[in-house]
Amino acid sequence: MRENLEFNICSEQLWEILQNGDLEISNTYCAVIFSDCSLAESIPLCGKIIIKDEGISSLGNLQTNLLSVNIPQSVFPSSEIYFSEALASILSFSFRSRFQASRRHSRHDENGNLCRPFDTFIRVISDQGGFLTPKCPSLKSIKERNLEFLLIINVLKKTNPVKFETLMKSFHLYQLSQLTRPLDVGLAYSLLVSSIDTISSKLYKGSGMDEKAKFIKFIEDFLPLDFWSSFDSKAVEEDRYDQQRFHDVSTKPDFLHLEQERENYEKIGITHLKFILNDSAIKRLEKAFKNKEDMPLKEKEAYEHVLRHWYLYNADSKLTRDELSKTLKTIYSELRSAFFHSGKTPSKGAFDNYETAKITTQITCDNKMIAKRDIPSFYWFERVAHDCILNYLTKNFDHAEV
C-alpha cells in the first residue's frame, strides 16, 4: 500500500479498465470505497465489474457506508490496484457527496459479507466525529443519481485520453472539496473553483480571454435554467433526512405546516402567505382548502417544503440571474486568487448551511449604511459547479442512452 499516490496513476488504471470491458475479475479480492451516501443497489461499471452497496459498517457510534468493486484479474500487479481512487471521485461528483477509496484490498467471507478494510475509520474525514455519516441524497433520488453516474461513465468511455484526463482532474478536485469542507471551507470552496477552472481553461483555450473570464463564461454557458427555479437542495436533503430519521419508512410523511395553514384558513384565510407564495400558488392552495381537496403527494411535499423553509426564498437570501456575473468575479478573486495567494478567509456567507447569498449591511467611511450581497455559501457554489459540469458533459459529448 502506498502512503502517497499520484492521482494520474489511478486515472490511467481506470482508463484502461473502461477501454477493456470484458476483463476477467478476481474471485478473491475486491476494492473498497466508503461514503456517506448509499447506492441502494448495485451499479455495473463495465463488463463483469460491478459496484456493490455493502450497507453500513459501524464502530461504536461511528458509521460509514461501504461499497465493494470487483478487481480485474491479471491486469495490474496485485499490490498496485488504485483505480478505485479515481472511481470514488466520479461517485463523489455524481452523488454530490463524500466518497473515498480504501488503499487496502478486501474480500468477502464465507457468508458473503465484506471484510472491513483496516483503514475504513482512519482515512475518512467528516464533520461528525471525524467520520462519514450515512445521509439522504438531495433533490434527485438515489436512482436518478445512479443513472447520472452511468451517464458520466459512458461519456468517459468514449472520450479521448486528453479530455479524459481533464475531466478526471476536475472530478478529483470536486471530491477533494467535499472531503475538505469540514476542515476548511475556504480551501474547499477554492478547490471547487479550480474544478471548473480545470475545464474552462482548456475549453476556451486560444479565445484571448483571461482565466477569470473563461471561468465566468463556462458557468454562464452551462448553468441550467432550472437552477433558478428549483428548491434549495440542502433544505430538501434536510426534509428527507428528518423524515427518514424520525419516521418509519412505511409511515406517510407528515405535513404539519400545510395542515396548520389548512386550519388557519377557516379562521384568518391565507392572505398572510402572500409574502411567501406567488399569486398562482396562493390561488391553488385556497382552492384546495375551500373544496377540502387532498392534493397529490408531490404537490403537498412542495408546499410543505416552502412553508417550512420560506425564509430561504426571500430576495435577501437568494441570488438573481442578473447578479450572477458580478458574483462570479468576486468568487474567482476571493476564493481562488486571494485564498491561494494570501490565505484570505472567505466572508461569513460562505459558511451558511443552505444555498444562500445573503444581503448584509455595511457602514461606509462617511457613516452611510449600504446593502451588499454577500458571497454565496459553499453549498450554493457546489451545486453550481456540479450542475454546470454535468450539463457540459451532457451537451458536448456523444453518449448513448444508459
Salt bridges, closest charged atoms under 4 A:
GLU24 OE2 - LYS48 NZ 3.12
ASP36 OD2 - ARG98 NE 2.95
GLU54 OE2 - HIS108 NE2 2.82
GLU80 OE1 - ARG2 NH2 3.05
GLU85 OE2 - ARG103 NE 2.53
ASP127 OD1 - ARG98 NH2 3.85
ASP127 OD2 - ARG181 NH1 3.68
GLU148 OE1 - LYS140 NZ 2.77
GLU148 OE1 - ARG145 NH1 3.35
GLU148 OE2 - HIS386 NE2 2.60
GLU165 OE2 - LYS169 NZ 3.48
ASP197 OD2 - ARG336 NE 2.78
GLU211 OE2 - LYS214 NZ 3.29
ASP221 OD2 - LYS217 NZ 3.21
ASP232 OD2 - LYS318 NZ 3.08
GLU237 OE1 - LYS135 NZ 3.90
GLU237 OE2 - LYS234 NZ 3.13
GLU238 OE2 - ARG308 NH2 3.83
GLU238 OE2 - HIS309 NE2 3.85
ASP239 OD2 - HIS305 ND1 2.75
ASP239 OD1 - ARG308 NH1 2.61
ASP239 OD1 - HIS309 NE2 2.90
ASP242 OD2 - ARG308 NH2 2.42
ASP254 OD2 - HIS247 NE2 3.16
GLU259 OE1 - ARG262 NE 3.66
GLU261 OE1 - HIS272 NE2 2.84
GLU266 OE2 - LYS292 NZ 3.70
GLU293 OE2 - ARG284 NH2 2.86
ASP294 OD1 - LYS300 NZ 3.15
GLU299 OE2 - ARG284 NE 2.73
GLU304 OE2 - HIS257 ND1 2.94
GLU323 OE2 - ARG373 NE 3.05
GLU334 OE2 - LYS344 NZ 3.96
ASP352 OD1 - LYS358 NZ 3.47
GLU355 OE2 - ARG96 NH2 3.71
GLU355 OE1 - ARG383 NH1 2.85
GLU382 OE1 - ARG96 NH2 2.67
ASP387 OD2 - ARG383 NE 3.52
ASP387 OD1 - HIS386 ND1 2.91
